[in-house]
Every structure is written in C-alpha cells, then in structure tokens.
Amino acid sequence: MIYDSKIKSRDVDGLFEAILLLENVEECYRFFEDICTVKELQAIAQRLEVVKLLVKNKTYH
C-alpha cells in the first residue's frame, strides 16, 4: 500500500532525503539549526512530546 501524503512535493522529498542522511545527534543539531529558527525547533520538540503522551493515552497541559 502506498502512502498518499497531503504534503508530497519535490521540495519535501528533498528535505526528507537530507534528514535520512544525518548520522548522529551532532549532525542533526547542525542541520536543523541551519534550516529552522530556535522557536521552530522548540515547537517541533514540544509537539513530539505531546505525541508521546497521547500514545500513552495521557493528556497534555
């Protein structure tokens, strides 16, 4: 089954391919600091924490 994404585009493919090339946490820091603001990174990290809570059937306050 093929996943039909709403965000599929050549640019997004390029972003995901670049992320898949990262080999360690330091490379992730360098990459994301280059393409995101501090606030954007903090927002993404916070959203990930919310997802982790929801998977455990907990709520986020």
PQR file with spaces between the fields and no chain letter, atoms N, CA, C, O and H, PARSE charges and radii, in Angstrom:
ATOM       1  N    MET     1       0.835   -1.181    0.000 -0.4000 1.5000
ATOM       2  CA   MET     1       0.000    0.000    0.000 -0.0000 2.0000
ATOM       3  C    MET     1       0.882    1.248    0.000  0.5500 1.7000
ATOM       4  O    MET     1       1.820    1.352    0.790 -0.5500 1.4000
ATOM       5  N    ILE     2       0.582    2.173   -0.872 -0.4000 1.5000
ATOM       6  CA   ILE     2       1.353    3.406   -0.988 -0.0000 2.0000
ATOM       7  C    ILE     2       0.708    4.487   -0.135  0.5500 1.7000
ATOM       8  O    ILE     2      -0.508    4.674   -0.162 -0.5500 1.4000
ATOM       9  H    ILE     2      -0.180    2.088   -1.514  0.4000 1.0000
ATOM      10  N    TYR     3       1.537    5.193    0.621 -0.4000 1.5000
ATOM      11  CA   TYR     3       1.047    6.285    1.464 -0.0000 2.0000
ATOM      12  C    TYR     3       0.823    7.516    0.602  0.5500 1.7000
ATOM      13  O    TYR     3       1.736    7.960   -0.094 -0.5500 1.4000
ATOM      14  H    TYR     3       2.525    5.040    0.643  0.4000 1.0000
ATOM      15  N    ASP     4      -0.378    8.071    0.639 -0.4000 1.5000
ATOM      16  CA   ASP     4      -0.741    9.247   -0.141 -0.0000 2.0000
ATOM      17  C    ASP     4      -0.694   10.469    0.772  0.5500 1.7000
ATOM      18  O    ASP     4      -1.657   10.753    1.484 -0.5500 1.4000
ATOM      19  H    ASP     4      -1.121    7.711    1.204  0.4000 1.0000
ATOM      20  N    SER     5       0.417   11.185    0.750 -0.4000 1.5000
ATOM      21  CA   SER     5       0.625   12.314    1.644 -0.0000 2.0000
ATOM      22  C    SER     5       0.029   13.599    1.081  0.5500 1.7000
ATOM      23  O    SER     5       0.054   13.832   -0.127 -0.5500 1.4000
ATOM      24  H    SER     5       1.199   10.955    0.171  0.4000 1.0000
ATOM      25  N    LYS     6      -0.504   14.426    1.971 -0.4000 1.5000
ATOM      26  CA   LYS     6      -1.030   15.738    1.595 -0.0000 2.0000
ATOM      27  C    LYS     6       0.090   16.742    1.344  0.5500 1.7000
ATOM      28  O    LYS     6      -0.130   17.769    0.702 -0.5500 1.4000
ATOM      29  H    LYS     6      -0.524   14.237    2.953  0.4000 1.0000
ATOM      30  N    ILE     7       1.284   16.451    1.845 -0.4000 1.5000
ATOM      31  CA   ILE     7       2.394   17.399    1.723 -0.0000 2.0000
ATOM      32  C    ILE     7       3.424   16.986    0.678  0.5500 1.7000
ATOM      33  O    ILE     7       4.467   17.625    0.540 -0.5500 1.4000
ATOM      34  H    ILE     7       1.463   15.617    2.366  0.4000 1.0000
ATOM      35  N    LYS     8       3.132   15.929   -0.047 -0.4000 1.5000
ATOM      36  CA   LYS     8       4.079   15.383   -1.028 -0.0000 2.0000
ATOM      37  C    LYS     8       4.461   16.444   -2.059  0.5500 1.7000
ATOM      38  O    LYS     8       3.605   17.048   -2.705 -0.5500 1.4000
ATOM      39  H    LYS     8       2.285   15.409    0.065  0.4000 1.0000
ATOM      40  N    SER     9       5.758   16.650   -2.191 -0.4000 1.5000
ATOM      41  CA   SER     9       6.287   17.549   -3.215 -0.0000 2.0000
ATOM      42  C    SER     9       7.767   17.239   -3.398  0.5500 1.7000
ATOM      43  O    SER     9       8.371   16.535   -2.588 -0.5500 1.4000
ATOM      44  H    SER     9       6.454   16.159   -1.666  0.4000 1.0000
ATOM      45  N    ARG    10       8.332   17.762   -4.454 -0.4000 1.5000
ATOM      46  CA   ARG    10       9.760   17.561   -4.707 -0.0000 2.0000
ATOM      47  C    ARG    10      10.600   18.181   -3.587  0.5500 1.7000
ATOM      48  O    ARG    10      11.595   17.601   -3.153 -0.5500 1.4000
ATOM      49  H    ARG    10       7.841   18.333   -5.112  0.4000 1.0000
ATOM      50  N    ASP    11      10.190   19.361   -3.126 -0.4000 1.5000
ATOM      51  CA   ASP    11      10.932   20.026   -2.046 -0.0000 2.0000
ATOM      52  C    ASP    11      10.892   19.230   -0.752  0.5500 1.7000
ATOM      53  O    ASP    11      11.909   19.088   -0.073 -0.5500 1.4000
ATOM      54  H    ASP    11       9.382   19.833   -3.478  0.4000 1.0000
ATOM      55  N    VAL    12       9.714   18.709   -0.409 -0.4000 1.5000
ATOM      56  CA   VAL    12       9.591   17.919    0.820 -0.0000 2.0000
ATOM      57  C    VAL    12      10.375   16.616    0.687  0.5500 1.7000
ATOM      58  O    VAL    12      11.019   16.179    1.641 -0.5500 1.4000
ATOM      59  H    VAL    12       8.888   18.824   -0.961  0.4000 1.0000
ATOM      60  N    ASP    13      10.324   15.996   -0.492 -0.4000 1.5000
ATOM      61  CA   ASP    13      11.155   14.807   -0.726 -0.0000 2.0000
ATOM      62  C    ASP    13      12.623   15.124   -0.461  0.5500 1.7000
ATOM      63  O    ASP    13      13.321   14.345    0.189 -0.5500 1.4000
ATOM      64  H    ASP    13       9.801   16.351   -1.267  0.4000 1.0000
ATOM      65  N    GLY    14      13.089   16.257   -0.959 -0.4000 1.5000
ATOM      66  CA   GLY    14      14.483   16.659   -0.752 -0.0000 2.0000
ATOM      67  C    GLY    14      14.809   16.853    0.714  0.5500 1.7000
ATOM      68  O    GLY    14      15.881   16.458    1.174 -0.5500 1.4000
ATOM      69  H    GLY    14      12.522   16.890   -1.487  0.4000 1.0000
ATOM      70  N    LEU    15      13.891   17.461    1.450 -0.4000 1.5000
ATOM      71  CA   LEU    15      14.090   17.655    2.891 -0.0000 2.0000
ATOM      72  C    LEU    15      14.221   16.314    3.595  0.5500 1.7000
ATOM      73  O    LEU    15      15.153   16.099    4.369 -0.5500 1.4000
ATOM      74  H    LEU    15      13.020   17.782    1.077  0.4000 1.0000
ATOM      75  N    PHE    16      13.276   15.406    3.321 -0.4000 1.5000
ATOM      76  CA   PHE    16      13.301   14.105    3.985 -0.0000 2.0000
ATOM      77  C    PHE    16      14.543   13.301    3.597  0.5500 1.7000
ATOM      78  O    PHE    16      15.121   12.611    4.437 -0.5500 1.4000
ATOM      79  H    PHE    16      12.519   15.580    2.692  0.4000 1.0000
ATOM      80  N    GLU    17      14.946   13.387    2.355 -0.4000 1.5000
ATOM      81  CA   GLU    17      16.157   12.678    1.929 -0.0000 2.0000
ATOM      82  C    GLU    17      17.387   13.223    2.644  0.5500 1.7000
ATOM      83  O    GLU    17      18.277   12.458    3.016 -0.5500 1.4000
ATOM      84  H    GLU    17      14.476   13.948    1.673  0.4000 1.0000
ATOM      85  N    ALA    18      17.445   14.541    2.839 -0.4000 1.5000
ATOM      86  CA   ALA    18      18.566   15.144    3.573 -0.0000 2.0000
ATOM      87  C    ALA    18      18.559   14.682    5.027  0.5500 1.7000
ATOM      88  O    ALA    18      19.614   14.370    5.580 -0.5500 1.4000
ATOM      89  H    ALA    18      16.722   15.162    2.537  0.4000 1.0000
ATOM      90  N    ILE    19      17.386   14.634    5.651 -0.4000 1.5000
ATOM      91  CA   ILE    19      17.290   14.184    7.044 -0.0000 2.0000
ATOM      92  C    ILE    19      17.764   12.736    7.170  0.5500 1.7000
ATOM      93  O    ILE    19      18.454   12.386    8.127 -0.5500 1.4000
ATOM      94  H    ILE    19      16.529   14.887    5.202  0.4000 1.0000
ATOM      95  N    LEU    20      17.395   11.906    6.211 -0.4000 1.5000
ATOM      96  CA   LEU    20      17.790   10.494    6.264 -0.0000 2.0000
ATOM      97  C    LEU    20      19.301   10.295    6.136  0.5500 1.7000
ATOM      98  O    LEU    20      19.812    9.231    6.486 -0.5500 1.4000
ATOM      99  H    LEU    20      16.834   12.191    5.433  0.4000 1.0000
ATOM     100  N    LEU    21      20.011   11.288    5.646 -0.4000 1.5000
ATOM     101  CA   LEU    21      21.469   11.196    5.523 -0.0000 2.0000
ATOM     102  C    LEU    21      22.195   11.537    6.831  0.5500 1.7000
ATOM     103  O    LEU    21      23.387   11.264    6.966 -0.5500 1.4000
ATOM     104  H    LEU    21      19.595   12.152    5.361  0.4000 1.0000
ATOM     105  N    LEU    22      21.481   12.132    7.792 -0.4000 1.5000
ATOM     106  CA   LEU    22      22.113   12.509    9.056 -0.0000 2.0000
ATOM     107  C    LEU    22      22.495   11.264    9.833  0.5500 1.7000
ATOM     108  O    LEU    22      21.723   10.309    9.921 -0.5500 1.4000
ATOM     109  H    LEU    22      20.512   12.353    7.683  0.4000 1.0000
ATOM     110  N    GLU    23      23.691   11.285   10.395 -0.4000 1.5000
ATOM     111  CA   GLU    23      24.224   10.073   11.030 -0.0000 2.0000
ATOM     112  C    GLU    23      24.270   10.107   12.541  0.5500 1.7000
ATOM     113  O    GLU    23      24.392    9.057   13.173 -0.5500 1.4000
ATOM     114  H    GLU    23      24.318   12.060   10.323  0.4000 1.0000
ATOM     115  N    ASN    24      24.177   11.297   13.146 -0.4000 1.5000
ATOM     116  CA   ASN    24      24.244   11.356   14.603 -0.0000 2.0000
ATOM     117  C    ASN    24      23.573   12.635   15.103  0.5500 1.7000
ATOM     118  O    ASN    24      23.155   13.482   14.314 -0.5500 1.4000
ATOM     119  H    ASN    24      24.078   12.150   12.633  0.4000 1.0000
ATOM     120  N    VAL    25      23.480   12.757   16.408 -0.4000 1.5000
ATOM     121  CA   VAL    25      22.778   13.892   17.010 -0.0000 2.0000
ATOM     122  C    VAL    25      23.467   15.213   16.677  0.5500 1.7000
ATOM     123  O    VAL    25      22.794   16.213   16.428 -0.5500 1.4000
ATOM     124  H    VAL    25      23.820   12.069   17.049  0.4000 1.0000
ATOM     125  N    GLU    26      24.795   15.227   16.669 -0.4000 1.5000
ATOM     126  CA   GLU    26      25.509   16.468   16.344 -0.0000 2.0000
ATOM     127  C    GLU    26      25.157   16.935   14.932  0.5500 1.7000
ATOM     128  O    GLU    26      24.928   18.124   14.710 -0.5500 1.4000
ATOM     129  H    GLU    26      25.342   14.414   16.871  0.4000 1.0000
ATOM     130  N    GLU    27      25.113   16.006   13.980 -0.4000 1.5000
ATOM     131  CA   GLU    27      24.727   16.370   12.620 -0.0000 2.0000
ATOM     132  C    GLU    27      23.295   16.901   12.588  0.5500 1.7000
ATOM     133  O    GLU    27      22.995   17.832   11.840 -0.5500 1.4000
ATOM     134  H    GLU    27      25.299   15.040   14.160  0.4000 1.0000
ATOM     135  N    CYS    28      22.416   16.318   13.389 -0.4000 1.5000
ATOM     136  CA   CYS    28      21.038   16.803   13.470 -0.0000 2.0000
ATOM     137  C    CYS    28      20.997   18.232   13.991  0.5500 1.7000
ATOM     138  O    CYS    28      20.288   19.072   13.438 -0.5500 1.4000
ATOM     139  H    CYS    28      22.660   15.562   13.996  0.4000 1.0000
ATOM     140  N    TYR    29      21.750   18.516   15.051 -0.4000 1.5000
ATOM     141  CA   TYR    29      21.795   19.879   15.571 -0.0000 2.0000
ATOM     142  C    TYR    29      22.260   20.851   14.495  0.5500 1.7000
ATOM     143  O    TYR    29      21.628   21.884   14.270 -0.5500 1.4000
ATOM     144  H    TYR    29      22.326   17.833   15.500  0.4000 1.0000
ATOM     145  N    ARG    30      23.355   20.523   13.834 -0.4000 1.5000
ATOM     146  CA   ARG    30      23.903   21.412   12.805 -0.0000 2.0000
ATOM     147  C    ARG    30      22.898   21.633   11.672  0.5500 1.7000
ATOM     148  O    ARG    30      22.697   22.763   11.229 -0.5500 1.4000
ATOM     149  H    ARG    30      23.868   19.684   14.016  0.4000 1.0000
ATOM     150  N    PHE    31      22.277   20.564   11.212 -0.4000 1.5000
ATOM     151  CA   PHE    31      21.330   20.639   10.105 -0.0000 2.0000
ATOM     152  C    PHE    31      20.123   21.485   10.482  0.5500 1.7000
ATOM     153  O    PHE    31      19.776   22.428    9.771 -0.5500 1.4000
ATOM     154  H    PHE    31      22.441   19.646   11.572  0.4000 1.0000
ATOM     155  N    PHE    32      19.479   21.149   11.605 -0.4000 1.5000
ATOM     156  CA   PHE    32      18.253   21.840   11.969 -0.0000 2.0000
ATOM     157  C    PHE    32      18.501   23.278   12.404  0.5500 1.7000
ATOM     158  O    PHE    32      17.634   24.131   12.211 -0.5500 1.4000
ATOM     159  H    PHE    32      19.761   20.382   12.183  0.4000 1.0000
ATOM     160  N    GLU    33      19.657   23.567   12.985 -0.4000 1.5000
ATOM     161  CA   GLU    33      19.983   24.955   13.303 -0.0000 2.0000
ATOM     162  C    GLU    33      20.164   25.777   12.035  0.5500 1.7000
ATOM     163  O    GLU    33      19.941   26.987   12.042 -0.5500 1.4000
ATOM     164  H    GLU    33      20.361   22.874   13.142  0.4000 1.0000
ATOM     165  N    ASP    34      20.566   25.131   10.952 -0.4000 1.5000
ATOM     166  CA   ASP    34      20.712   25.831    9.672 -0.0000 2.0000
ATOM     167  C    ASP    34      19.370   26.109    9.009  0.5500 1.7000
ATOM     168  O    ASP    34      19.226   27.119    8.320 -0.5500 1.4000
ATOM     169  H    ASP    34      20.748   24.148   10.946  0.4000 1.0000
ATOM     170  N    ILE    35      18.384   25.235    9.203 -0.4000 1.5000
ATOM     171  CA   ILE    35      17.137   25.404    8.454 -0.0000 2.0000
ATOM     172  C    ILE    35      15.952   25.871    9.292  0.5500 1.7000
ATOM     173  O    ILE    35      14.913   26.218    8.730 -0.5500 1.4000
ATOM     174  H    ILE    35      18.501   24.415    9.763  0.4000 1.0000
ATOM     175  N    CYS    36      16.074   25.888   10.609 -0.4000 1.5000
ATOM     176  CA   CYS    36      14.964   26.289   11.475 -0.0000 2.0000
ATOM     177  C    CYS    36      15.417   27.364   12.456  0.5500 1.7000
ATOM     178  O    CYS    36      16.596   27.473   12.790 -0.5500 1.4000
ATOM     179  H    CYS    36      16.918   25.606   11.065  0.4000 1.0000
ATOM     180  N    THR    37      14.449   28.151   12.906 -0.4000 1.5000
ATOM     181  CA   THR    37      14.745   29.072   13.997 -0.0000 2.0000
ATOM     182  C    THR    37      14.713   28.285   15.315  0.5500 1.7000
ATOM     183  O    THR    37      14.231   27.153   15.364 -0.5500 1.4000
ATOM     184  H    THR    37      13.490   28.063   12.635  0.4000 1.0000
ATOM     185  N    VAL    38      15.227   28.897   16.364 -0.4000 1.5000
ATOM     186  CA   VAL    38      15.198   28.264   17.683 -0.0000 2.0000
ATOM     187  C    VAL    38      13.752   27.983   18.090  0.5500 1.7000
ATOM     188  O    VAL    38      13.452   26.904   18.600 -0.5500 1.4000
ATOM     189  H    VAL    38      15.618   29.816   16.324  0.4000 1.0000
ATOM     190  N    LYS    39      12.873   28.928   17.874 -0.4000 1.5000
ATOM     191  CA   LYS    39      11.457   28.761   18.246 -0.0000 2.0000
ATOM     192  C    LYS    39      10.815   27.625   17.450  0.5500 1.7000
ATOM     193  O    LYS    39      10.024   26.862   18.004 -0.5500 1.4000
ATOM     194  H    LYS    39      13.117   29.805   17.460  0.4000 1.0000
ATOM     195  N    GLU    40      11.138   27.498   16.173 -0.4000 1.5000
ATOM     196  CA   GLU    40      10.589   26.411   15.367 -0.0000 2.0000
ATOM     197  C    GLU    40      11.048   25.054   15.889  0.5500 1.7000
ATOM     198  O    GLU    40      10.252   24.119   15.985 -0.5500 1.4000
ATOM     199  H    GLU    40      11.781   28.118   15.723  0.4000 1.0000
ATOM     200  N    LEU    41      12.321   24.948   16.223 -0.4000 1.5000
ATOM     201  CA   LEU    41      12.839   23.692   16.769 -0.0000 2.0000
ATOM     202  C    LEU    41      12.197   23.352   18.100  0.5500 1.7000
ATOM     203  O    LEU    41      11.853   22.197   18.351 -0.5500 1.4000
ATOM     204  H    LEU    41      12.967   25.708   16.145  0.4000 1.0000
ATOM     205  N    GLN    42      12.034   24.352   18.953 -0.4000 1.5000
ATOM     206  CA   GLN    42      11.386   24.122   20.242 -0.0000 2.0000
ATOM     207  C    GLN    42       9.936   23.684   20.049  0.5500 1.7000
ATOM     208  O    GLN    42       9.453   22.815   20.775 -0.5500 1.4000
ATOM     209  H    GLN    42      12.313   25.291   18.749  0.4000 1.0000
ATOM     210  N    ALA    43       9.240   24.273   19.082 -0.4000 1.5000
ATOM     211  CA   ALA    43       7.852   23.901   18.812 -0.0000 2.0000
ATOM     212  C    ALA    43       7.753   22.468   18.300  0.5500 1.7000
ATOM     213  O    ALA    43       6.860   21.726   18.709 -0.5500 1.4000
ATOM     214  H    ALA    43       9.632   24.978   18.492  0.4000 1.0000
ATOM     215  N    ILE    44       8.658   22.073   17.412 -0.4000 1.5000
ATOM     216  CA   ILE    44       8.667   20.697   16.900 -0.0000 2.0000
ATOM     217  C    ILE    44       8.939   19.713   18.033  0.5500 1.7000
ATOM     218  O    ILE    44       8.270   18.685   18.142 -0.5500 1.4000
ATOM     219  H    ILE    44       9.383   22.676   17.080  0.4000 1.0000
ATOM     220  N    ALA    45       9.920   20.030   18.876 -0.4000 1.5000
ATOM     221  CA   ALA    45      10.251   19.154   20.007 -0.0000 2.0000
ATOM     222  C    ALA    45       9.067   19.034   20.958  0.5500 1.7000
ATOM     223  O    ALA    45       8.793   17.951   21.474 -0.5500 1.4000
ATOM     224  H    ALA    45      10.463   20.865   18.787  0.4000 1.0000
ATOM     225  N    GLN    46       8.369   20.132   21.191 -0.4000 1.5000
ATOM     226  CA   GLN    46       7.204   20.101   22.072 -0.0000 2.0000
ATOM     227  C    GLN    46       6.087   19.251   21.463  0.5500 1.7000
ATOM     228  O    GLN    46       5.420   18.502   22.177 -0.5500 1.4000
ATOM     229  H    GLN    46       8.591   21.012   20.772  0.4000 1.0000
ATOM     230  N    ARG    47       5.882   19.361   20.167 -0.4000 1.5000
ATOM     231  CA   ARG    47       4.858   18.546   19.505 -0.0000 2.0000
ATOM     232  C    ARG    47       5.186   17.069   19.614  0.5500 1.7000
ATOM     233  O    ARG    47       4.285   16.246   19.777 -0.5500 1.4000
ATOM     234  H    ARG    47       6.424   19.969   19.587  0.4000 1.0000
ATOM     235  N    LEU    48       6.467   16.721   19.525 -0.4000 1.5000
ATOM     236  CA   LEU    48       6.878   15.329   19.678 -0.0000 2.0000
ATOM     237  C    LEU    48       6.549   14.832   21.080  0.5500 1.7000
ATOM     238  O    LEU    48       6.082   13.704   21.238 -0.5500 1.4000
ATOM     239  H    LEU    48       7.199   17.390   19.392  0.4000 1.0000
ATOM     240  N    GLU    49       6.782   15.646   22.090 -0.4000 1.5000
ATOM     241  CA   GLU    49       6.459   15.256   23.464 -0.0000 2.0000
ATOM     242  C    GLU    49       4.954   15.040   23.623  0.5500 1.7000
ATOM     243  O    GLU    49       4.532   14.120   24.324 -0.5500 1.4000
ATOM     244  H    GLU    49       7.162   16.563   21.962  0.4000 1.0000
ATOM     245  N    VAL    50       4.147   15.878   22.978 -0.4000 1.5000
ATOM     246  CA   VAL    50       2.692   15.711   23.025 -0.0000 2.0000
ATOM     247  C    VAL    50       2.298   14.374   22.412  0.5500 1.7000
ATOM     248  O    VAL    50       1.474   13.651   22.973 -0.5500 1.4000
ATOM     249  H    VAL    50       4.490   16.625   22.409  0.4000 1.0000
ATOM     250  N    VAL    51       2.877   14.043   21.271 -0.4000 1.5000
ATOM     251  CA   VAL    51       2.586   12.770   20.619 -0.0000 2.0000
ATOM     252  C    VAL    51       2.936   11.604   21.537  0.5500 1.7000
ATOM     253  O    VAL    51       2.173   10.643   21.633 -0.5500 1.4000
ATOM     254  H    VAL    51       3.546   14.630   20.815  0.4000 1.0000
ATOM     255  N    LYS    52       4.073   11.678   22.206 -0.4000 1.5000
ATOM     256  CA   LYS    52       4.477   10.607   23.127 -0.0000 2.0000
ATOM     257  C    LYS    52       3.447   10.426   24.238  0.5500 1.7000
ATOM     258  O    LYS    52       3.125    9.300   24.615 -0.5500 1.4000
ATOM     259  H    LYS    52       4.693   12.459   22.128  0.4000 1.0000
ATOM     260  N    LEU    53       2.931   11.538   24.759 -0.4000 1.5000
ATOM     261  CA   LEU    53       1.906   11.454   25.804 -0.0000 2.0000
ATOM     262  C    LEU    53       0.610   10.871   25.266  0.5500 1.7000
ATOM     263  O    LEU    53      -0.011   10.034   25.920 -0.5500 1.4000
ATOM     264  H    LEU    53       3.192   12.453   24.453  0.4000 1.0000
ATOM     265  N    LEU    54       0.200   11.300   24.091 -0.4000 1.5000
ATOM     266  CA   LEU    54      -1.042   10.807   23.508 -0.0000 2.0000
ATOM     267  C    LEU    54      -0.976    9.312   23.219  0.5500 1.7000
ATOM     268  O    LEU    54      -1.971    8.604   23.378 -0.5500 1.4000
ATOM     269  H    LEU    54       0.705   11.980   23.560  0.4000 1.0000
ATOM     270  N    VAL    55       0.180    8.833   22.798 -0.4000 1.5000
ATOM     271  CA   VAL    55       0.357    7.398   22.546 -0.0000 2.0000
ATOM     272  C    VAL    55       0.155    6.605   23.838  0.5500 1.7000
ATOM     273  O    VAL    55      -0.306    5.464   23.810 -0.5500 1.4000
ATOM     274  H    VAL    55       0.988    9.409   22.669  0.4000 1.0000
ATOM     275  N    LYS    56       0.504    7.220   24.965 -0.4000 1.5000
ATOM     276  CA   LYS    56       0.333    6.574   26.268 -0.0000 2.0000
ATOM     277  C    LYS    56      -1.043    6.872   26.865  0.5500 1.7000
ATOM     278  O    LYS    56      -1.283    6.592   28.040 -0.5500 1.4000
ATOM     279  H    LYS    56       0.878    8.147   24.987  0.4000 1.0000
ATOM     280  N    ASN    57      -1.945    7.437   26.063 -0.4000 1.5000
ATOM     281  CA   ASN    57      -3.298    7.808   26.496 -0.0000 2.0000
ATOM     282  C    ASN    57      -3.292    8.824   27.637  0.5500 1.7000
ATOM     283  O    ASN    57      -4.174    8.811   28.495 -0.5500 1.4000
ATOM     284  H    ASN    57      -1.750    7.665   25.109  0.4000 1.0000
ATOM     285  N    LYS    58      -2.300    9.692   27.635 -0.4000 1.5000
ATOM     286  CA   LYS    58      -2.238   10.772   28.621 -0.0000 2.0000
ATOM     287  C    LYS    58      -2.559   12.078   27.918  0.5500 1.7000
ATOM     288  O    LYS    58      -2.465   12.183   26.695 -0.5500 1.4000
ATOM     289  H    LYS    58      -1.584    9.702   26.938  0.4000 1.0000
ATOM     290  N    THR    59      -2.935   13.061   28.700 -0.4000 1.5000
ATOM     291  CA   THR    59      -3.237   14.372   28.118 -0.0000 2.0000
ATOM     292  C    THR    59      -2.070   15.306   28.305  0.5500 1.7000
ATOM     293  O    THR    59      -1.196   15.075   29.140 -0.5500 1.4000
ATOM     294  H    THR    59      -3.011   12.976   29.694  0.4000 1.0000
ATOM     295  N    TYR    60      -2.064   16.363   27.521 -0.4000 1.5000
ATOM     296  CA   TYR    60      -1.002   17.371   27.601 -0.0000 2.0000
ATOM     297  C    TYR    60      -1.605   18.662   28.129  0.5500 1.7000
ATOM     298  O    TYR    60      -2.631   19.124   27.631 -0.5500 1.4000
ATOM     299  H    TYR    60      -2.775   16.551   26.843  0.4000 1.0000
ATOM     300  N    HIS    61      -0.972   19.238   29.129 -0.4000 1.5000
ATOM     301  CA   HIS    61      -1.463   20.502   29.705 -0.0000 2.0000
ATOM     302  C    HIS    61      -0.496   21.605   29.397  0.5500 1.7000
ATOM     303  O    HIS    61      -0.720   22.750   29.789 -0.5500 1.4000
ATOM     304  H    HIS    61      -0.139   18.862   29.534  0.4000 1.0000
